Every structure is written in structure tokens, then in C-alpha cells.
């Protein structure tokens, strides 16, 4: 039984989801990865072609992990920016309330 196509599909989903920053699809693919690989492994030793496909899967997984890390870093930078500008946003909101005749709470 050649499992290469199945392994290649797993790699393609990881690469696609990571490349498009589709975090929902990536989470689902990663969650399903171990059970699917275990099911494939139950069919006996890996052939040379299958081991090569597994290496490509590993590379796709590493790429997806790097995409996640980059996305997390961007999100953290945005959160830091919002936190650092919190006082300015609050002052701006308060000034807007005072200009419209509202009293601060």
C-alpha cells in the first residue's frame, strides 16, 4: 500500500493553511495529523517514497509553525501598541464626551 498521496495531502493542507494564515483550518489539520499518521503507520513499514513524503510533511509542519509564530508576533505587536496608546485613546474619548456636552462618568 503506497501512502505517499495521503501524506502529500496532509502536507498540502498544512502548507496552504499556514500560507493563507487560515488559523481555523490549520488548527483542524494539526489536530487531525497525529491520528491520521498513526492510522497510516499501522499498515507496516514506510517505503523510501513514503519516508520522503514524511520529510516533506515535516517541512510543511515546520513552515506552518513558523507562520503561527509570525502571526502571533504580529498580534502581540498590535496588542502592545494598543496597550501603549491606551491613555491617549481614553483621553481622546473623554475629550469627545466633553465636547458633546456629556459629563464623564
N, CA, C and O of each residue as an XYZ file, in Angstrom:
420
protein
N       0.847     -1.190      0.000
C       0.000      0.000      0.000
C       0.887      1.247      0.000
O       1.679      1.443      0.922
N       0.761      2.075     -1.009
C       1.514      3.324     -1.085
C       0.710      4.429     -0.402
O      -0.395      4.768     -0.826
N       1.278      4.971      0.642
C       0.585      6.007      1.429
C       1.060      7.408      1.076
O       0.678      8.386      1.718
N       1.896      7.495      0.052
C       2.513      8.771     -0.317
C       1.481      9.855     -0.593
O       1.612     10.977     -0.104
N       0.458      9.528     -1.373
C      -0.559     10.553     -1.703
C      -1.249     11.085     -0.461
O      -1.496     12.285     -0.350
N      -1.562     10.191      0.481
C      -2.205     10.635      1.728
C      -1.295     11.579      2.514
O      -1.748     12.588      3.055
N      -0.026     11.243      2.568
C       0.931     12.080      3.291
C       1.080     13.425      2.585
O       1.128     14.470      3.233
N       1.153     13.393      1.260
C       1.270     14.635      0.485
C       0.056     15.537      0.702
O       0.195     16.758      0.770
N      -1.126     14.946      0.812
C      -2.338     15.751      1.067
C      -2.259     16.430      2.433
O      -2.629     17.594      2.581
N      -1.773     15.689      3.426
C      -1.621     16.285      4.755
C      -0.665     17.472      4.701
O      -0.929     18.519      5.293
N       0.446     17.301      3.987
C       1.427     18.380      3.852
C       0.828     19.566      3.115
O       1.067     20.714      3.490
N       0.055     19.304      2.075
C      -0.541     20.388      1.287
C      -1.509     21.209      2.125
O      -1.542     22.434      2.008
N      -2.292     20.555      2.961
C      -3.243     21.282      3.807
C      -2.488     22.166      4.798
O      -2.851     23.324      5.004
N      -1.443     21.622      5.408
C      -0.654     22.425      6.352
C      -0.025     23.628      5.655
O      -0.084     24.749      6.162
N       0.575     23.391      4.494
C       1.236     24.469      3.764
C       0.229     25.528      3.324
O       0.500     26.724      3.428
N      -0.923     25.098      2.839
C      -1.944     26.035      2.372
C      -2.495     26.863      3.526
O      -2.577     28.088      3.437
N      -2.871     26.189      4.609
C      -3.450     26.905      5.750
C      -2.446     27.869      6.362
O      -2.802     28.997      6.704
N      -1.200     27.443      6.506
C      -0.173     28.323      7.058
C       0.112     29.489      6.143
O       0.274     30.619      6.604
N       0.175     29.229      4.849
C       0.454     30.280      3.882
C      -0.642     31.324      3.800
O      -0.368     32.500      3.561
N      -1.882     30.901      3.998
C      -3.014     31.839      3.939
C      -3.380     32.390      5.307
O      -4.313     33.185      5.426
N      -2.648     31.972      6.353
C      -2.957     32.377      7.734
C      -4.392     32.006      8.092
O      -5.090     32.757      8.773
N      -4.819     30.839      7.623
C      -6.151     30.317      7.949
C      -6.012     29.509      9.235
O      -5.830     28.292      9.204
N      -6.102     30.207     10.362
C      -5.809     29.584     11.653
C      -6.811     28.504     12.014
O      -6.445     27.534     12.678
N      -8.062     28.638     11.601
C      -9.059     27.605     11.894
C      -8.722     26.309     11.157
O      -8.733     25.230     11.748
N      -8.422     26.425      9.865
C      -8.060     25.239      9.093
C      -6.758     24.634      9.604
O      -6.626     23.412      9.673
N      -5.811     25.469      9.957
C      -4.533     24.975     10.450
C      -4.714     24.226     11.764
O      -4.119     23.168     11.966
N      -5.523     24.764     12.643
C      -5.791     24.087     13.924
C      -6.414     22.724     13.691
O      -6.029     21.743     14.326
N      -7.364     22.662     12.792
C      -8.032     21.396     12.490
C      -7.043     20.397     11.878
O      -7.031     19.224     12.251
N      -6.224     20.860     10.949
C      -5.259     19.977     10.293
C      -4.239     19.433     11.282
O      -3.901     18.250     11.238
N      -3.749     20.279     12.165
C      -2.755     19.841     13.143
C      -3.383     18.878     14.143
O      -2.754     17.898     14.544
N      -4.619     19.151     14.544
C      -5.309     18.268     15.487
C      -5.502     16.880     14.895
O      -5.407     15.880     15.607
N      -5.770     16.814     13.607
C      -6.016     15.536     12.944
C      -4.733     14.828     12.502
O      -4.771     13.657     12.124
N      -3.611     15.522     12.546
C      -2.374     14.989     11.996
C      -1.921     13.697     12.686
O      -1.681     12.698     12.009
N      -1.803     13.697     13.983
C      -1.306     12.512     14.700
C      -2.190     11.288     14.485
O      -1.668     10.223     14.156
N      -3.515     11.398     14.657
C      -4.344     10.202     14.428
C      -4.250      9.674     12.995
O      -4.261      8.463     12.770
N      -4.160     10.581     12.040
C      -4.081     10.137     10.645
C      -2.754      9.465     10.359
O      -2.706      8.462      9.647
N      -1.670     10.009     10.909
C      -0.366      9.371     10.730
C      -0.303      8.020     11.429
O       0.297      7.078     10.911
N      -0.912      7.922     12.591
C      -0.947      6.640     13.300
C      -1.706      5.598     12.494
O      -1.297      4.439     12.425
N      -2.803      6.010     11.889
C      -3.574      5.078     11.056
C      -2.757      4.641      9.846
O      -2.789      3.467      9.477
N      -2.039      5.546      9.233
C      -1.197      5.187      8.095
C      -0.048      4.280      8.528
O       0.294      3.330      7.822
N       0.544      4.565      9.673
C       1.668      3.770     10.165
C       1.258      2.338     10.498
O       2.089      1.430     10.488
N      -0.003      2.145     10.786
C      -0.485      0.808     11.136
C      -0.414     -0.166      9.967
O      -0.587     -1.370     10.153
N      -0.163      0.339      8.779
C      -0.115     -0.516      7.585
C       1.284     -1.047      7.293
O       1.531     -1.550      6.197
N       2.182     -0.948      8.229
C       3.500     -1.536      8.046
C       4.603     -0.522      7.855
O       4.386      0.683      7.977
N       5.797     -1.024      7.551
C       6.957     -0.136      7.393
C       6.776      0.849      6.239
O       6.061      0.582      5.273
N       7.444      1.994      6.369
C       7.369      3.027      5.352
C       8.325      2.689      4.206
O       9.438      2.217      4.437
N       7.887      2.931      2.984
C       8.762      2.781      1.813
C       9.655      4.015      1.714
O       9.454      4.989      2.439
N      10.638      3.973      0.820
C      11.517      5.130      0.619
C      10.717      6.349      0.158
O      10.950      7.460      0.636
N       9.782      6.150     -0.760
C       8.950      7.256     -1.245
C       8.090      7.823     -0.119
O       7.896      9.035     -0.032
N       7.585      6.960      0.726
C       6.752      7.417      1.846
C       7.593      8.179      2.868
O       7.138      9.180      3.421
N       8.823      7.709      3.125
C       9.704      8.433      4.049
C      10.041      9.818      3.490
O      10.124     10.788      4.244
N      10.232      9.910      2.191
C      10.481     11.219      1.572
C       9.258     12.119      1.727
O       9.393     13.311      2.006
N       8.073     11.553      1.547
C       6.834     12.327      1.722
C       6.685     12.762      3.178
O       6.222     13.869      3.454
N       7.075     11.893      4.105
C       7.019     12.261      5.521
C       7.976     13.413      5.823
O       7.669     14.275      6.647
N       9.124     13.431      5.167
C      10.055     14.542      5.349
C       9.450     15.838      4.812
O       9.611     16.897      5.419
N       8.768     15.759      3.696
C       8.095     16.955      3.151
C       6.967     17.399      4.090
O       6.721     18.594      4.251
N       6.291     16.439      4.699
C       5.252     16.760      5.681
C       5.875     17.473      6.879
O       5.318     18.448      7.383
N       7.020     16.992      7.328
C       7.710     17.637      8.450
C       8.063     19.084      8.094
O       7.902     19.992      8.910
N       8.543     19.282      6.872
C       8.890     20.627      6.407
C       7.651     21.516      6.356
O       7.702     22.679      6.753
N       6.543     20.971      5.869
C       5.287     21.736      5.825
C       4.828     22.083      7.235
O       4.339     23.187      7.474
N       4.983     21.153      8.167
C       4.593     21.390      9.551
C       5.459     22.490     10.162
O       4.952     23.365     10.864
N       6.761     22.445      9.894
C       7.657     23.490     10.397
C       7.304     24.851      9.795
O       7.361     25.871     10.482
N       6.940     24.863      8.521
C       6.525     26.107      7.889
C       5.247     26.658      8.500
O       5.114     27.866      8.699
N       4.310     25.768      8.795
C       3.061     26.197      9.425
C       3.324     26.727     10.830
O       2.715     27.709     11.256
N       4.233     26.073     11.545
C       4.583     26.543     12.890
C       5.234     27.926     12.812
O       4.973     28.785     13.654
N       6.080     28.140     11.801
C       6.708     29.451     11.621
C       5.658     30.507     11.288
O       5.742     31.639     11.766
N       4.669     30.141     10.469
C       3.591     31.079     10.140
C       2.804     31.438     11.391
O       2.423     32.594     11.576
N       2.560     30.459     12.245
C       1.850     30.719     13.507
C       2.658     31.667     14.385
O       2.113     32.607     14.962
N       3.957     31.414     14.482
C       4.813     32.266     15.306
C       4.826     33.696     14.763
O       4.777     34.655     15.534
N       4.893     33.836     13.447
C       4.882     35.166     12.844
C       3.536     35.858     13.096
O       3.499     37.045     13.420
N       2.444     35.122     12.949
C       1.122     35.685     13.211
C       0.963     36.091     14.663
O       0.380     37.133     14.964
N       1.482     35.267     15.564
C       1.414     35.592     16.994
C       2.245     36.826     17.307
O       1.844     37.650     18.129
N       3.397     36.964     16.659
C       4.246     38.135     16.883
C       3.554     39.415     16.394
O       3.616     40.454     17.052
N       2.898     39.325     15.237
C       2.161     40.489     14.727
C       1.023     40.869     15.668
O       0.800     42.047     15.948
N       0.309     39.861     16.149
C      -0.789     40.114     17.074
C      -0.265     40.728     18.371
O      -0.859     41.664     18.905
N       0.848     40.196     18.871
C       1.428     40.740     20.097
C       1.855     42.189     19.901
O       1.654     43.024     20.783
N       2.441     42.486     18.756
C       2.856     43.863     18.468
C       1.642     44.790     18.445
O       1.702     45.908     18.957
N       0.551     44.332     17.856
C      -0.671     45.154     17.803
C      -1.241     45.366     19.204
O      -1.662     46.469     19.551
N      -1.250     44.300     20.005
C      -1.746     44.422     21.378
C      -0.862     45.364     22.195
O      -1.361     46.166     22.984
N       0.451     45.259     22.001
C       1.372     46.164     22.700
C       1.109     47.608     22.299
O       1.108     48.508     23.139
N       0.885     47.822     20.996
C       0.599     49.168     20.504
C      -0.676     49.711     21.138
O      -0.723     50.862     21.571
N      -1.692     48.888     21.189
C      -2.952     49.324     21.801
C      -2.763     49.627     23.281
O      -3.294     50.611     23.796
N      -2.011     48.782     23.951
C      -1.766     48.981     25.381
C      -0.962     50.259     25.620
O      -1.266     51.032     26.528
N       0.055     50.470     24.807
C       0.898     51.663     24.962
C       0.131     52.952     24.676
O       0.465     54.003     25.222
N      -0.879     52.882     23.837
C      -1.655     54.069     23.475
C      -2.972     54.163     24.232
O      -3.828     54.981     23.897
N      -3.134     53.334     25.244
C      -4.397     53.286     25.986
C      -4.760     54.647     26.590
O      -5.906     55.085     26.496
N      -3.797     55.300     27.198
C      -4.092     56.597     27.818
C      -4.519     57.621     26.781
O      -5.414     58.429     27.030
N      -3.884     57.586     25.626
C      -4.254     58.513     24.559
C      -5.663     58.256     24.056
O      -6.427     59.195     23.831
N      -6.011     56.984     23.879
C      -7.362     56.643     23.435
C      -8.396     57.079     24.474
O      -9.461     57.589     24.126
N      -8.072     56.873     25.746
C      -9.015     57.254     26.798
C      -9.176     58.779     26.844
O     -10.288     59.279     27.016
N      -8.079     59.508     26.693
C      -8.159     60.976     26.699
C      -8.959     61.466     25.500
O      -9.765     62.389     25.619
N      -8.737     60.850     24.352
C      -9.470     61.215     23.147
C     -10.968     60.968     23.339
O     -11.792     61.801     22.961
N     -11.313     59.823     23.925
C     -12.728     59.508     24.161
C     -13.337     60.471     25.165
O     -14.471     60.918     24.997
N     -12.583     60.791     26.209
C     -13.078     61.710     27.223
C     -13.273     63.108     26.630
O     -14.264     63.774     26.931
N     -12.348     63.547     25.803
C     -12.475     64.860     25.166
C     -13.703     64.888     24.265
O     -14.407     65.897     24.216
N     -13.965     63.829     23.573
C     -15.141     63.756     22.714
C     -16.422     63.831     23.516
O     -17.388     64.466     23.093
N     -16.436     63.186     24.677
C     -17.622     63.249     25.536
C     -17.845     64.664     26.059
O     -18.979     65.139     26.127
N     -16.761     65.329     26.425
C     -16.884     66.686     26.965
C     -17.337     67.658     25.891
O     -18.111     68.572     26.177
N     -16.873     67.483     24.662
C     -17.269     68.363     23.563
C     -18.742     68.214     23.221
O     -19.388     69.177     22.807
N     -19.273     67.012     23.393
C     -20.673     66.794     23.045
C     -21.602     67.157     24.188
O     -22.817     67.003     24.068
N     -21.046     67.639     25.303
C     -21.883     68.067     26.424
C     -22.147     66.976     27.429
O     -22.841     67.211     28.418
N     -21.623     65.804     27.213
C     -21.790     64.731     28.185
C     -20.848     64.964     29.359
O     -19.806     65.605     29.220
N     -21.222     64.445     30.489
C     -20.332     64.525     31.647
C     -19.603     63.193     31.787
O     -20.184     62.135     31.542
N     -18.336     63.244     32.178
C     -17.591     61.993     32.350
C     -18.163     61.187     33.486
O     -18.709     61.731     34.446
N     -18.031     59.895     33.365
C     -18.578     59.011     34.416
C     -17.501     58.571     35.358
O     -17.771     57.827     36.301
